Amino acid sequence: MGLLGGKRKLGSNSALAIAAGCAVAFMFIATIISTILYKQRMEEAVGLMAETTYNEYDSYVVMISSDDDSAFWKQVYESAKEYGKENGVYIDMISQSIDESYSKTELIEMAIESECDAIFVEGDDSEETAAMLHKAKKQGIPVFALSTDVDAESRISYIGPNSYSIASLYGTSLVDNLVKQKKVMVLGSNSVNESTANAFVNNIQTALSGADIANAPLEFEVRAITESGPFATEEYIQNMFKANDLAPVVICLDEETTASFYQAMIDYNKVGSILLFGSDKSSTIMTGIKQGVIVSSVYVDSKALGEAAAAAFIEYKDAGNVSDYISVDAKLVDSGNIAEELQEVEDE
């Protein structure tokens, strides 16, 4: 009777099998939909890039950095764009032209799909970036590395500062300001990889060899903030202060860590107890130097970098070759020239 007229309950194994099957089917469908939507987004973005006509310009170049929204890279872009415009080259920072947010790797992929005439890219040592640059090379798109280099096989030219020169500027400022401090923390956000930070330490140790320092040799510790997100660097630095996990001397290798560390020194009453050496020349950092909270800062001239990049592409386009390495000077800002530098920032 039960088999014919009554209700039959499914066994637990059967229910689990059906649930698992539904979950797999859902994931499969979701994956297909996500892939289709991603391709549509990419095609729409590339389409927007393609709206730049060649009627007004001879060439189309795409610029990509690790942080296109930073003041530094915006200035590099504007300088390159203006120089290119005067010479028939349209330079596009595509992240500023589209509404969606894309990763650096995705932006490089878009640049390749747009069949642009060249790519300007801030280098890094990630495998994803390396793979994309290799793809660009296979498709005949020349790559120019800006500010941070990539594998020489992947690019036509590197345009940026000499890493040893930068370390030497920091070394000079250290020698002028150290008293009895011995431990130095080198700190960088997720835009500064650990290998770059370690190379910096090697260069600064070489630059300091033979210098008259009371507690030489200095002890360096590298901290690379790997977390990403809008407040990752700020939170990391605040946690360092809360735990008193600090050093008497700190060198920040980028604008974000410099500004965050400067603010934390004020918030946690550490002004005067830590020697802070920064990077870049934003108005915040310049104010910090004027106040005496930041000892000094080393920066690369963003305008010069942008112009040099555009000029390098134009030379390559016209002559078929260009120098493998084009140097852009770095400068030191401290109490001696802060008034002049701060006025320049305010004028900008």
Secondary structure, 3 states (H helix, E strand, C coil): CCCCCCCCCCCHHHHHHHHHHHHHHHHHHHHHHHHHHHHHHHHHHHHHHHCCCCCCCCEEEEEECCCCCCHHHHHHHHHHHHHHHCCCEEEECHHHCCCCCCCHHHHHHHHHHCCCCEEEEECCCCHHHHHHHHHHHHCCCCEEEECCCCCHHHCCEEEECCHHHHHHHHHHHHHHHCCCCCEEEEEECCCCCHHHHHHHHHHHHHHHCCCCCCCCCCEEEEEECCCCCCCHHHHHHHHHHHCCCCCCEEEECCHHHHHHHHHHHHHCCCECCEEEEEECCCHHHHHHHHHCCEEEEEEECHHHHHHHHHHHHHHHHHHCCCCCEEECCEEEECCCCHHHHHHHHHHC
